[in-house]
């Protein structure tokens, strides 16, 4: 019985080895197909900007609670001050750019009084000035019951033709019979020649005052 069992096991092992030896060889696998190229990634479009939010609706004013004190109204803004106006420009001062000549001018102002009990009198005042310069003389005499005044201002301007354009300002008063004389003139004078520039007559009497001016260029 044991021999039969051993024989059966041997026969089974032999049959298994025969079946294993007769198994067909494995067929080599076919080469794998190349992988398809990956599709390019699609460019993503930029996300649309968000739409602006609608303006918030104004809040309705809340009604005051019963028994509560209403709030005081806000003060009105102060009005803006008016714009400051620019100050007007200062008037331009005229300045003579032409230099004066290097000469002096002698100016003689003569007052000739005529008529009345005193007869004819002659008084002369002299100023010596450089070309285009100003000068003045003040003379005051006080006596009992009368007062005499003689004021003279002058400015000579020598012209290219040799004449002298002279500005004269004069005030003269002597006693009660002689009229008060005031002269403002600018005559064109020839050097060394006298020129009568005014003649004033007393409104009460027959006295008269004549003003003569002489400009002499000193070389």
PARO-668954 format. One record per atom (N, C-alpha, C): residue in one letter; chain; atom name; x, y, z. Coordinates in pm, whole numbers. Layout:
% PARO-668954
PT  res  chain  atom      xx      yy      zz
PT    a      A    CA       X       Y       Z
...
END
This chain:
% PARO-668954
PT  res  chain  atom      xx      yy      zz
PT    x      A     N      83    -120       0
PT    x      A    CA       0       0       0
PT    x      A     C      85     124       0
PT    x      A     N     190     115      72
PT    x      A    CA     285     229      74
PT    x      A     C     355     237     -56
PT    x      A     N     384     127    -117
PT    x      A    CA     453     130    -247
PT    x      A     C     366     189    -352
PT    x      A     N     240     164    -348
PT    x      A    CA     150     222    -449
PT    x      A     C     143     372    -436
PT    x      A     N     145     417    -313
PT    x      A    CA     136     563    -290
PT    x      A     C     257     634    -341
PT    x      A     N     374     578    -316
PT    x      A    CA     500     639    -363
PT    x      A     C     503     642    -511
PT    x      A     N     457     530    -572
PT    x      A    CA     456     524    -718
PT    x      A     C     368     632    -775
PT    x      A     N     252     653    -711
PT    x      A    CA     160     757    -761
PT    x      A     C     219     896    -751
PT    x      A     N     296     924    -647
PT    x      A    CA     357    1058    -630
PT    x      A     C     463    1080    -734
PT    x      A     N     540     975    -764
PT    x      A    CA     647     987    -864
PT    x      A     C     590    1013    -999
PT    x      A     N     480     939   -1031
PT    x      A    CA     417     958   -1162
PT    x      A     C     364    1099   -1174
PT    x      A     N     307    1152   -1063
PT    x      A    CA     252    1291   -1068
PT    x      A     C     361    1392   -1089
PT    x      A     N     477    1375   -1025
PT    x      A    CA     586    1471   -1042
PT    x      A     C     641    1466   -1181
PT    x      A     N     650    1349   -1240
PT    x      A    CA     700    1336   -1377
PT    x      A     C     608    1402   -1474
PT    x      A     N     477    1387   -1451
PT    x      A    CA     381    1449   -1541
PT    x      A     C     388    1600   -1532
PT    x      A     N     411    1651   -1414
PT    x      A    CA     420    1797   -1400
PT    x      A     C     541    1851   -1468
PT    x      A     N     657    1780   -1456
PT    x      A    CA     779    1827   -1523
PT    x      A     C     764    1823   -1672
PT    x      A     N     692    1718   -1727
PT    x      A    CA     672    1712   -1870
PT    x      A     C     587    1826   -1917
PT    x      A     N     484    1862   -1845
PT    x      A    CA     396    1974   -1885
PT    x      A     C     470    2105   -1877
PT    x      A     N     557    2122   -1784
PT    x      A    CA     633    2248   -1772
PT    x      A     C     733    2262   -1882
PT    x      A     N     792    2151   -1923
PT    x      A    CA     890    2157   -2030
PT    x      A     C     828    2181   -2163
PT    x      A     N     701    2146   -2187
PT    x      A    CA     633    2165   -2314
PT    x      A     C     564    2299   -2325
PT    x      A     N     576    2397   -2231
PT    x      A    CA     508    2529   -2238
PT    x      A     C     571    2612   -2347
PT    x      A     N     496    2669   -2440
PT    x      A    CA     549    2749   -2554
PT    x      A     C     621    2872   -2504
PT    x      A     N     728    2910   -2581
PT    x      A    CA     804    3030   -2541
PT    x      A     C     718    3158   -2550
PT    x      A     N     747    3251   -2463
PT    x      A    CA     668    3376   -2459
PT    x      A     C     699    3460   -2579
PT    x      A     N     595    3516   -2643
PT    x      A    CA     609    3604   -2762
PT    x      A     C     658    3740   -2716
PT    x      A     N     768    3791   -2781
PT    x      A    CA     815    3924   -2739
PT    x      A     C     709    4032   -2763
PT    x      A     N     699    4124   -2669
PT    x      A    CA     596    4231   -2677
PT    x      A     C     633    4329   -2785
PT    x      A     N     531    4377   -2855
PT    x      A    CA     552    4477   -2963
PT    x      A     C     599    4609   -2901
PT    x      A     N     689    4678   -2977
PT    x      A    CA     737    4809   -2923
PT    x      A     C     621    4906   -2904
PT    x      A     N     632    4980   -2794
PT    x      A    CA     524    5077   -2761
PT    x      A     C     524    5192   -2860
PT    x      A     N     406    5232   -2899
PT    x      A    CA     393    5346   -2993
PT    x      A     C     439    5475   -2924
PT    x      A     N     505    5565   -3003
PT    x      A    CA     550    5693   -2942
PT    x      A     C     431    5773   -2890
PT    x      A     N     458    5837   -2778
PT    x      A    CA     351    5916   -2715
PT    x      A     C     320    6039   -2799
PT    x      A     N     195    6067   -2813
PT    x      A    CA     152    6186   -2891
PT    x      A     C     196    6313   -2820
PT    x      A     N     243    6413   -2901
PT    x      A    CA     286    6539   -2835
PT    x      A     C     170    6605   -2761
PT    x      A     N     207    6658   -2646
PT    x      A    CA     104    6724   -2564
PT    x      A     C      56    6852   -2632
PT    x      A     N     -73    6874   -2628
PT    x      A    CA    -131    6998   -2689
PT    x      A     C     -85    7120   -2611
PT    x      A     N     -48    7228   -2687
PT    x      A    CA      -4    7351   -2616
PT    x      A     C    -115    7404   -2528
PT    x      A     N     -68    7453   -2416
PT    x      A    CA    -166    7509   -2320
PT    x      A     C    -227    7636   -2376
PT    x      A     N    -354    7648   -2366
PT    x      A    CA    -425    7766   -2415
PT    x      A     C    -399    7884   -2322
PT    x      A     N    -367    8004   -2387
PT    x      A    CA    -346    8126   -2307
PT    x      A     C    -476    8168   -2243
PT    x      A     N    -467    8191   -2118
PT    x      A    CA    -587    8230   -2045
PT    x      A     C    -616    8379   -2066
PT    x      A     N    -733    8415   -2104
PT    x      A    CA    -772    8556   -2120
PT    x      A     C    -778    8622   -1984
PT    x      A     N    -735    8752   -1977
PT    x      A    CA    -741    8819   -1846
PT    x      A     C    -883    8828   -1795
PT    x      A     N    -890    8811   -1669
PT    x      A    CA   -1022    8816   -1607
PT    x      A     C   -1083    8954   -1621
PT    x      A     N   -1207    8970   -1656
PT    x      A    CA   -1268    9103   -1671
PT    x      A     C   -1268    9177   -1538
PT    x      A     N   -1244    9315   -1551
PT    x      A    CA   -1243    9398   -1430
PT    x      A     C   -1381    9398   -1367
PT    x      A     N   -1383    9401   -1238
PT    x      A    CA   -1516    9400   -1172
PT    x      A     C   -1591    9530   -1198
PT    x      A     N   -1717    9520   -1219
PT    x      A    CA   -1799    9639   -1246
PT    x      A     C   -1802    9727   -1123
PT    x      A     N   -1798    9865   -1144
PT    x      A    CA   -1802    9954   -1028
PT    x      A     C   -1930    9939    -949
PT    x      A     N   -1913    9946    -821
PT    x      A    CA   -2030    9930    -734
PT    x      A     C   -2123   10048    -749
PT    x      A     N   -2248   10032    -752
PT    x      A    CA   -2343   10145    -765
PT    x      A     C   -2332   10235    -643
PT    x      A     N   -2349   10368    -662
PT    x      A    CA   -2341   10460    -547
PT    x      A     C   -2443   10427    -442
PT    x      A     N   -2399   10440    -322
PT    x      A    CA   -2488   10407    -211
PT    x      A     C   -2601   10508    -204
PT    x      A     N   -2714   10462    -181
PT    x      A    CA   -2831   10551    -171
PT    x      A     C   -2821   10635     -44
PT    x      A     N   -2854   10765     -54
PT    x      A    CA   -2847   10849      66
PT    x      A     C   -2938   10797     176
PT    x      A     N   -2880   10801     292
PT    x      A    CA   -2959   10751     405
PT    x      A     C   -3070   10851     441
PT    x      A     N   -3178   10799     463
PT    x      A    CA   -3292   10884     499
PT    x      A     C   -3271   10941     638
PT    x      A     N   -3305   11068     651
PT    x      A    CA   -3291   11132     781
PT    x      A     C   -3384   11065     881
PT    x      A     N   -3326   11030     991
PT    x      A    CA   -3406   10965    1093
PT    x      A     C   -3491   11066    1167
PT    x      A     N   -3610   11031    1187
PT    x      A    CA   -3701   11120    1260
PT    x      A     C   -3659   11126    1406
PT    x      A     N   -3661   11244    1465
PT    x      A    CA   -3623   11253    1607
PT    x      A     C   -3715   11171    1695
PT    x      A     N   -3655   11109    1792
PT    x      A    CA   -3733   11030    1883
PT    x      A     C   -3826   11119    1966
PT    x      A     N   -3935   11065    2007
PT    x      A    CA   -4026   11146    2089
PT    x      A     C   -3958   11186    2220
PT    x      A     N   -3972   11310    2254
PT    x      A    CA   -3914   11359    2378
PT    x      A     C   -3768   11397    2370
PT    x      A     N   -3700   11367    2256
PT    x      A    CA   -3558   11402    2243
PT    x      A     C   -3545   11544    2190
PT    x      A     N   -3436   11610    2224
PT    x      A    CA   -3411   11749    2183
PT    x      A     C   -3350   11752    2044
PT    x      A     N   -3407   11828    1949
PT    x      A    CA   -3349   11830    1813
PT    x      A     C   -3209   11891    1813
PT    x      A     N   -3126   11835    1729
PT    x      A    CA   -2988   11886    1721
PT    x      A     C   -2987   12025    1659
PT    x      A     N   -2892   12108    1707
PT    x      A    CA   -2881   12245    1655
PT    x      A     C   -2830   12242    1512
PT    x      A     N   -2881   12329    1424
PT    x      A    CA   -2834   12329    1284
PT    x      A     C   -2688   12371    1277
PT    x      A     N   -2615   12314    1181
PT    x      A    CA   -2473   12348    1164
PT    x      A     C   -2460   12493    1119
PT    x      A     N   -2361   12568    1173
PT    x      A    CA   -2346   12709    1132
PT    x      A     C   -2308   12721     984
PT    x      A     N   -2360   12825     921
PT    x      A    CA   -2330   12846     779
PT    x      A     C   -2184   12885     763
PT    x      A     N   -2118   12837     659
PT    x      A    CA   -1975   12873     640
PT    x      A     C   -1960   13023     618
PT    x      A     N   -1851   13078     673
PT    x      A    CA   -1826   13222     658
PT    x      A     C   -1794   13255     513
PT    x      A     N   -1841   13369     463
PT    x      A    CA   -1811   13404     321
PT    x      A     C   -1663   13427     301
PT    x      A     N   -1614   13385     187
PT    x      A    CA   -1472   13401     155
PT    x      A     C   -1439   13549     140
PT    x      A     N   -1324   13593     193
PT    x      A    CA   -1288   13736     179
PT    x      A     C   -1264   13772      35
PT    x      A     N   -1295   13895      -4
PT    x      A    CA   -1273   13935    -145
PT    x      A     C   -1125   13934    -178
PT    x      A     N   -1092   13899    -302
PT    x      A    CA    -949   13896    -340
PT    x      A     C    -886   14033    -328
PT    x      A     N    -764   14034    -279
PT    x      A    CA    -693   14162    -261
PT    x      A     C    -656   14220    -397
PT    x      A     N    -685   14344    -413
PT    x      A    CA    -652   14411    -539
PT    x      A     C    -508   14460    -537
PT    x      A     N    -441   14445    -646
PT    x      A    CA    -302   14487    -655
PT    x      A     C    -292   14639    -649
PT    x      A     N    -191   14687    -577
PT    x      A    CA    -171   14831    -566
PT    x      A     C    -129   14889    -701
PT    x      A     N    -178   15005    -736
PT    x      A    CA    -139   15064    -866
PT    x      A     C       9   15093    -869
PT    x      A     N      73   15073    -983
PT    x      A    CA     217   15100    -989
PT    x      A     C     248   15246    -965
PT    x      A     N     363   15269    -904
PT    x      A    CA     405   15407    -878
PT    x      A     C     436   15478   -1009
PT    x      A     N     402   15606   -1017
PT    x      A    CA     429   15678   -1142
PT    x      A     C     578   15685   -1169
PT    x      A     N     613   15669   -1295
PT    x      A    CA     754   15674   -1334
PT    x      A     C     806   15817   -1323
PT    x      A     N     927   15829   -1275
PT    x      A    CA     992   15959   -1261
PT    x      A     C    1082   15981   -1383
PT    x      A     N    1056   16090   -1453
PT    x      A    CA    1135   16120   -1572
PT    x      A     C    1272   16171   -1532
PT    x      A     N    1375   16108   -1583
PT    x      A    CA    1513   16146   -1555
PT    x      A     C    1582   16179   -1686
PT    x      A     N    1645   16295   -1689
PT    x      A    CA    1716   16338   -1809
PT    x      A     C    1849   16263   -1817
PT    x      A     N    1865   16170   -1915
PT    x      A    CA    1990   16093   -1920
PT    x      A     C    2106   16171   -1980
PT    x      A     N    2079   16288   -2042
PT    x      A    CA    2186   16362   -2108
PT    x      A     C    2270   16436   -2005
PT    x      A     N    2400   16412   -1999
PT    x      A    CA    2483   16485   -1902
PT    x      A     C    2498   16631   -1941
PT    x      A     N    2514   16717   -1842
PT    x      A    CA    2532   16859   -1868
PT    x      A     C    2673   16889   -1918
PT    x      A     N    2685   17005   -1980
PT    x      A    CA    2817   17049   -2026
PT    x      A     C    2899   17103   -1908
PT    x      A     N    3028   17096   -1921
PT    x      A    CA    3117   17140   -1813
PT    x      A     C    3138   17291   -1819
PT    x      A     N    3028   17363   -1801
PT    x      A    CA    3032   17510   -1800
PT    x      A     C    2941   17560   -1690
PT    x      A     N    2966   17683   -1645
PT    x      A    CA    2879   17753   -1551
PT    x      A     C    2796   17856   -1625
PT    x      A     N    2678   17882   -1570
PT    x      A    CA    2587   17980   -1629
PT    x      A     C    2550   18081   -1520
PT    x      A     N    2571   18208   -1548
PT    x      A    CA    2533   18314   -1456
PT    x      A     C    2395   18365   -1495
PT    x      A     N    2305   18363   -1399
PT    x      A    CA    2167   18406   -1422
PT    x      A     C    2141   18532   -1341
PT    x      A     N    2101   18638   -1410
PT    x      A    CA    2067   18766   -1346
PT    x      A     C    1917   18789   -1361
PT    x      A     N    1850   18807   -1248
PT    x      A    CA    1707   18835   -1246
PT    x      A     C    1689   18978   -1196
PT    x      A     N    1635   19065   -1282
PT    x      A    CA    1618   19207   -1248
PT    x      A     C    1470   19239   -1236
PT    x      A     N    1436   19316   -1131
PT    x      A    CA    1300   19363   -1108
PT    x      A     C    1300   19515   -1124
PT    x      A     N    1224   19564   -1219
PT    x      A    CA    1212   19709   -1246
PT    x      A     C    1074   19753   -1202
PT    x      A     N    1071   19840   -1096
PT    x      A    CA     945   19892   -1044
PT    x      A     C     927   20035   -1093
PT    x      A     N     812   20064   -1149
PT    x      A    CA     784   20196   -1209
PT    x      A     C     651   20250   -1157
PT    x      A     N     639   20385   -1160
PT    x      A    CA     514   20452   -1119
PT    x      A     C     512   20478    -970
PT    x      A     N     418   20564    -929
PT    x      A    CA     401   20595    -788
PT    x      A     C     496   20704    -743
PT    x      A     N     492   20731    -611
PT    x      A    CA     573   20838    -554
PT    x      A     C     720   20802    -548
PT    x      A     N     753   20674    -547
PT    x      A    CA     892   20632    -534
PT    x      A     C     967   20639    -667
PT    x      A     N     901   20654    -777
PT    x      A    CA     967   20658    -906
PT    x      A     C    1008   20520    -953
PT    x      A     N    1115   20518   -1033
PT    x      A    CA    1161   20392   -1091
PT    x      A     C    1278   20336   -1010
PT    x      A     N    1266   20211    -975
PT    x      A    CA    1373   20142    -902
PT    x      A     C    1407   20012    -976
PT    x      A     N    1531   19970    -957
PT    x      A    CA    1577   19846   -1023
PT    x      A     C    1654   19762    -921
PT    x      A     N    1614   19639    -910
PT    x      A    CA    1680   19545    -820
PT    x      A     C    1719   19419    -900
PT    x      A     N    1842   19370    -876
PT    x      A    CA    1893   19254    -951
PT    x      A     C    1944   19149    -854
PT    x      A     N    1907   19025    -881
PT    x      A    CA    1953   18911    -803
PT    x      A     C    2029   18818    -898
PT    x      A     N    2143   18764    -852
PT    x      A    CA    2231   18684    -939
PT    x      A     C    2253   18546    -880
PT    x      A     N    2250   18444    -967
PT    x      A    CA    2283   18307    -931
PT    x      A     C    2380   18253   -1036
PT    x      A     N    2480   18177    -993
PT    x      A    CA    2572   18110   -1084
PT    x      A     C    2559   17960   -1062
PT    x      A     N    2521   17891   -1170
PT    x      A    CA    2493   17747   -1161
PT    x      A     C    2565   17674   -1273
PT    x      A     N    2595   17548   -1248
PT    x      A    CA    2648   17461   -1354
PT    x      A     C    2533   17421   -1446
PT    x      A     N    2569   17378   -1565
PT    x      A    CA    2469   17338   -1662
PT    x      A     C    2383   17224   -1606
PT    x      A     N    2249   17239   -1619
PT    x      A    CA    2149   17142   -1576
PT    x      A     C    2143   17125   -1424
PT    x      A     N    2186   17225   -1349
PT    x      A    CA    2177   17221   -1203
PT    x      A     C    2077   17326   -1155
PT    x      A     N    2022   17303   -1036
PT    x      A    CA    1921   17392    -979
PT    x      A     C    1979   17476    -867
PT    x      A     N    1924   17596    -851
PT    x      A    CA    1965   17685    -743
PT    x      A     C    1850   17775    -701
PT    x      A     N    1860   17832    -580
PT    x      A    CA    1754   17919    -529
PT    x      A     C    1814   18023    -436
PT    x      A     N    1743   18136    -426
PT    x      A    CA    1779   18246    -336
PT    x      A     C    1654   18290    -263
PT    x      A     N    1666   18311    -128
PT    x      A    CA    1555   18358     -47
PT    x      A     C    1597   18488      22
PT    x      A     N    1514   18594       7
PT    x      A    CA    1544   18724      68
PT    x      A     C    1415   18777     131
PT    x      A     N    1422   18806     262
PT    x      A    CA    1306   18857     336
PT    x      A     C    1349   18980     417
PT    x      A     N    1270   19086     409
PT    x      A    CA    1298   19209     485
PT    x      A     C    1171   19250     558
PT    x      A     N    1183   19269     690
PT    x      A    CA    1069   19307     772
PT    x      A     C    1093   19447     832
PT    x      A     N     998   19535     807
PT    x      A    CA    1002   19669     865
PT    x      A     C     868   19698     931
PT    x      A     N     863   19807    1005
PT    x      A    CA     738   19843    1073
PT    x      A     C     633   19880     969
PT    x      A     N     528   19803     966
PT    x      A    CA     417   19831     875
PT    x      A     C     435   19778     735
PT    x      A     N     547   19713     706
PT    x      A    CA     566   19659     570
PT    x      A     C     659   19538     577
PT    x      A     N     652   19457     476
PT    x      A    CA     736   19336     468
PT    x      A     C     773   19313     323
PT    x      A     N     902   19291     298
PT    x      A    CA     947   19264     163
PT    x      A     C     996   19120     147
PT    x      A     N     963   19060      34
PT    x      A    CA    1002   18921       6
PT    x      A     C    1049   18911    -137
PT    x      A     N    1161   18840    -158
PT    x      A    CA    1211   18814    -292
PT    x      A     C    1270   18672    -294
PT    x      A     N    1203   18582    -363
PT    x      A    CA    1245   18443    -376
PT    x      A     C    1263   18409    -523
PT    x      A     N    1375   18345    -556
PT    x      A    CA    1405   18309    -695
PT    x      A     C    1456   18166    -699
PT    x      A     N    1404   18086    -793
PT    x      A    CA    1452   17951    -824
PT    x      A     C    1489   17949    -973
PT    x      A     N    1600   17880   -1007
PT    x      A    CA    1645   17880   -1146
PT    x      A     C    1714   17747   -1178
PT    x      A     N    1709   17711   -1307
PT    x      A    CA    1780   17593   -1359
PT    x      A     C    1812   17618   -1506
PT    x      A     N    1940   17629   -1543
PT    x      A    CA    1976   17651   -1683
PT    x      A     C    2009   17519   -1754
PT    x      A     N    1976   17513   -1881
PT    x      A    CA    2009   17397   -1965
PT    x      A     C    2068   17452   -2095
PT    x      A     N    2198   17432   -2114
PT    x      A    CA    2266   17482   -2234
PT    x      A     C    2230   17393   -2353
PT    x      A     N    2186   17456   -2462
PT    x      A    CA    2144   17385   -2582
PT    x      A     C    2262   17368   -2679
PT    x      A     N    2252   17274   -2775
PT    x      A    CA    2361   17257   -2872
PT    x      A     C    2390   17382   -2955
PT    x      A     N    2289   17468   -2976
PT    x      A    CA    2311   17589   -3056
PT    x      A     C    2366   17704   -2973
PT    x      A     N    2398   17682   -2845
PT    x      A    CA    2456   17787   -2762
PT    x      A     C    2357   17865   -2680
PT    x      A     N    2227   17849   -2702
PT    x      A    CA    2128   17919   -2621
PT    x      A     C    2105   17845   -2490
PT    x      A     N    2039   17913   -2396
PT    x      A    CA    2019   17858   -2262
PT    x      A     C    1870   17851   -2234
PT    x      A     N    1819   17731   -2217
PT    x      A    CA    1680   17712   -2177
PT    x      A     C    1676   17722   -2025
PT    x      A     N    1613   17828   -1974
PT    x      A    CA    1622   17861   -1832
PT    x      A     C    1484   17850   -1768
PT    x      A     N    1478   17776   -1659
PT    x      A    CA    1354   17767   -1582
PT    x      A     C    1362   17865   -1466
PT    x      A     N    1261   17951   -1455
PT    x      A    CA    1260   18058   -1355
PT    x      A     C    1133   18048   -1270
PT    x      A     N    1153   18055   -1138
PT    x      A    CA    1041   18068   -1045
PT    x      A     C    1067   18189    -956
PT    x      A     N     972   18282    -947
PT    x      A    CA     997   18409    -876
PT    x      A     C     875   18449    -795
PT    x      A     N     900   18501    -675
PT    x      A    CA     797   18561    -591
PT    x      A     C     853   18694    -537
PT    x      A     N     778   18800    -553
PT    x      A    CA     827   18933    -513
PT    x      A     C     713   19013    -451
PT    x      A     N     744   19078    -335
PT    x      A    CA     649   19166    -269
PT    x      A     C     728   19272    -191
PT    x      A     N     690   19400    -208
PT    x      A    CA     760   19509    -139
PT    x      A     C     661   19617     -99
PT    x      A     N     626   19622      31
PT    x      A    CA     533   19724      81
PT    x      A     C     390   19697      38
PT    x      A     N     309   19801      62
PT    x      A    CA     167   19790      30
PT    x      A     C     132   19840    -108
PT    x      A     N     214   19926    -164
PT    x      A    CA     180   19985    -293
PT    x      A     C     222   19895    -411
PT    x      A     N     330   19818    -390
PT    x      A    CA     378   19734    -500
PT    x      A     C     300   19603    -502
PT    x      A     N     250   19557    -616
PT    x      A    CA     173   19431    -621
PT    x      A     C     262   19311    -589
PT    x      A     N     197   19210    -536
PT    x      A    CA     265   19082    -513
PT    x      A     C     279   19012    -649
PT    x      A     N     402   18976    -685
PT    x      A    CA     432   18918    -817
PT    x      A     C     477   18774    -799
PT    x      A     N     417   18687    -879
PT    x      A    CA     456   18545    -880
PT    x      A     C     468   18501   -1025
PT    x      A     N     587   18450   -1062
PT    x      A    CA     617   18416   -1202
PT    x      A     C     670   18273   -1207
PT    x      A     N     621   18195   -1305
PT    x      A    CA     674   18064   -1339
PT    x      A     C     692   18063   -1491
PT    x      A     N     818   18057   -1537
PT    x      A    CA     844   18065   -1682
PT    x      A     C     968   17982   -1715
PT    x      A     N     981   17950   -1844
PT    x      A    CA    1096   17874   -1893
PT    x      A     C    1135   17929   -2031
PT    x      A     N    1199   18046   -2036
PT    x      A    CA    1234   18108   -2164
PT    x      A     C    1365   18052   -2219
PT    x      A     N    1380   18069   -2350
PT    x      A    CA    1504   18033   -2420
PT    x      A     C    1583   18163   -2440
PT    x      A     N    1700   18171   -2377
PT    x      A    CA    1776   18296   -2373
PT    x      A     C    1904   18282   -2453
PT    x      A     N    1944   18397   -2514
PT    x      A    CA    2075   18404   -2577
PT    x      A     C    2177   18447   -2472
PT    x      A     N    2293   18387   -2477
PT    x      A    CA    2394   18414   -2376
PT    x      A     C    2431   18563   -2374
PT    x      A     N    2418   18626   -2254
PT    x      A    CA    2456   18765   -2234
PT    x      A     C    2351   18868   -2271
PT    x      A     N    2233   18830   -2320
PT    x      A    CA    2130   18924   -2360
PT    x      A     C    2009   18915   -2265
PT    x      A     N    1965   19030   -2214
PT    x      A    CA    1851   19034   -2123
PT    x      A     C    1721   19016   -2201
PT    x      A     N    1624   18952   -2136
PT    x      A    CA    1493   18930   -2196
PT    x      A     C    1386   18954   -2090
PT    x      A     N    1287   19038   -2125
PT    x      A    CA    1176   19063   -2034
PT    x      A     C    1078   18946   -2042
PT    x      A     N    1052   18882   -1930
PT    x      A    CA     965   18764   -1931
PT    x      A     C     828   18793   -1871
PT    x      A     N     812   18904   -1794
PT    x      A    CA     679   18935   -1739
PT    x      A     C     672   19081   -1697
PT    x      A     N     546   19130   -1685
PT    x      A    CA     520   19265   -1635
PT    x      A     C     387   19262   -1562
PT    x      A     N     391   19291   -1431
PT    x      A    CA     271   19290   -1349
PT    x      A     C     233   19432   -1308
PT    x      A     N     103   19461   -1303
PT    x      A    CA      50   19594   -1269
PT    x      A     C     -31   19582   -1141
PT    x      A     N     -15   19683   -1052
PT    x      A    CA     -91   19684    -928
PT    x      A     C    -239   19701    -956
PT    x      A     N    -327   19622    -893
PT    x      A    CA    -470   19639    -918
PT    x      A     C    -528   19765    -853
PT    x      A     N    -458   19830    -759
PT    x      A    CA    -509   19949    -690
PT    x      A     C    -446   20078    -740
PT    x      A     N    -316   20076    -765
PT    x      A    CA    -249   20198    -806
PT    x      A     C    -192   20187    -947
PT    x      A     N     -95   20273    -975
PT    x      A    CA     -35   20274   -1108
PT    x      A     C     107   20214   -1107
PT    x      A     N     140   20140   -1003
PT    x      A    CA     271   20079    -996
PT    x      A     C     275   19952   -1081
PT    x      A     N     392   19925   -1141
PT    x      A    CA     412   19805   -1222
PT    x      A     C     548   19745   -1192
PT    x      A     N     560   19614   -1210
PT    x      A    CA     685   19542   -1186
PT    x      A     C     717   19461   -1311
PT    x      A     N     835   19484   -1366
PT    x      A    CA     881   19412   -1485
PT    x      A     C     997   19321   -1445
PT    x      A     N     994   19198   -1495
PT    x      A    CA    1095   19098   -1464
PT    x      A     C    1179   19074   -1590
PT    x      A     N    1311   19090   -1579
PT    x      A    CA    1404   19065   -1687
PT    x      A     C    1504   18958   -1641
PT    x      A     N    1540   18871   -1735
PT    x      A    CA    1633   18760   -1704
PT    x      A     C    1744   18760   -1806
PT    x      A     N    1868   18741   -1757
PT    x      A    CA    1984   18730   -1844
PT    x      A     C    2062   18606   -1806
PT    x      A     N    2094   18520   -1903
PT    x      A    CA    2175   18400   -1881
PT    x      A     C    2304   18414   -1958
PT    x      A     N    2418   18407   -1891
PT    x      A    CA    2548   18423   -1955
PT    x      A     C    2632   18299   -1930
PT    x      A     N    2678   18236   -2038
PT    x      A    CA    2762   18117   -2025
PT    x      A     C    2904   18161   -1992
PT    x      A     N    2957   18110   -1882
PT    x      A    CA    3092   18147   -1838
PT    x      A     C    3191   18039   -1885
PT    x      A     N    3292   18082   -1960
PT    x      A    CA    3391   17989   -2014
PT    x      A     C    3528   18013   -1950
END
